[in-house]
Amino acid sequence: MSEYLSELGQRLCKGSGIEELMDDLGAALAEGGDDVKMLGGGQPAHIPEVNAVWRKRMEEIMASSGGLERMLSNYEPPRGNTEFLGALAKLLNQTLGWDITAKNIAITAGGQTAFFFLFNALAGRLDDGSQKKILLPLVPEYIGYANQSVGESVFVGVPPLIEKIGEHDFKYRVDFDSIEVSDDIAAICVSRPTNPTGNTLTDEEIARLSQLAKDHHIPLIIDNAYGAPFPNIIFTEATPVWNEAIVLTLSLSKLGLPGTRTGIVIAREDIASAVASMSAIVGLANGNVGQAIVEPLVRSGEILTMSKEVICPFYIQKSRQAREWVREFFDDRLPYRIHLSEGALFLWMWFEDLPISSEELYQRLKARGVLIVSGHYFFFGLKESDQRMAQHSKQCIRVTYTMEENTVKEGIRIISEELAIAYREGTL
Ligand SMILES: Cc1ncc(COP(=O)(O)O)c(C=O)c1O
């Protein structure tokens, strides 16, 4: 079929890392049974207290007069449900001291769609023939961005400083000395906390990036899929920030509602309005369900207490437990390091001098029923000549720790066995 595809078709219709990942995830959840240990996707946990809230909300919607019909049978404006937008602006202003209105917000079909819109609206080919880029100041970065541009790739990535901590930990830091904001940069973009690493950029790093963006009159896009104030899967002190130079994206997915496909963009009025225009063209309107379920929780502030008191502690415990299992199963002689777990749903592991590639490790684990993600997918936008990163990218894997205890524990045990085999073979 590819001979019939347009340039856009060539880029978007022929598969991608994120498609493989979501296929693996969907198939494992639908038909994998107990034999598949799905440690590969960004699936949030089913937290009983949180699920009880969704169930209660659905019952309330069903019981209210006309509630179900409004939720299912109406098109809403492309920007989103007016009441929801108003309630969200009010909550953020009251609790964080921001100064936004509904005109600063646009709903999208999930955060993923928000990035497709933002990247393609801001970067790519301009009328004068020049090519604008998105600067990723800390790579590895979210795999879901990699294939999103409709023209040639738009990403310029900056490799991190790697700080080894103790015997088995490490942390990436933004290498500000290597960041160059040239005239062709349209925006700077970071996920905070970062998928895949669980890194959370400090307030100081965010302030410096925000200043850099302001100095160059370009936006700083902060992907807050896991961050504060909701879903608050963040294990360090990190202040949520917004100003006119920042485009902040949020999502209801990691709160526990990925099936509703609800993303939220908070930005300068002209940018929010551009996102709403794109929603109208691409999809007419967005899904109503997520907004309808969550709106009273936004109005009452329960969305914040639930994030702080239920969701955050749940994932801290999950992360801690997964790291304990790594310590238990990984032989101290295996040269493993785990990135400091400061948020999100993943352990990011680095195996120095790994004798096989992380992709080969993925294949061997898949054959044993354990699905992880090979780290190389997350290193994009870098210079091909960067040998240090090329090598590092083949030594890392991402392991999701949100699944049920036995799945995670058994998965980590099998990873340790396969690594021991790989290192043994490599030293023969
Ligand atoms: C960093 C990051 N951004 C955005 C998304 C998109 O999520 P959604 O489209 O479900 O809101 C994800 C999903 O895993 C993510 O990890």
The ligand as an ORCA input file, in Angstrom:
! r2SCAN-3c Opt
* xyz 0 1
  C       4.458     11.698     29.444
  C       3.148     11.382     28.831
  N       2.502     12.341     28.155
  C       1.319     12.124     27.579
  C       0.726     10.882     27.634
  C      -0.576     10.715     26.943
  O      -1.562     10.192     27.763
  P      -3.128     10.357     27.461
  O      -3.267     10.560     25.980
  O      -3.724      9.075     27.910
  O      -3.576     11.558     28.214
  C       1.356      9.835     28.306
  C       0.764      8.492     28.362
  O       1.280      7.541     28.892
  C       2.607     10.099     28.922
  O       3.269      9.142     29.581
*
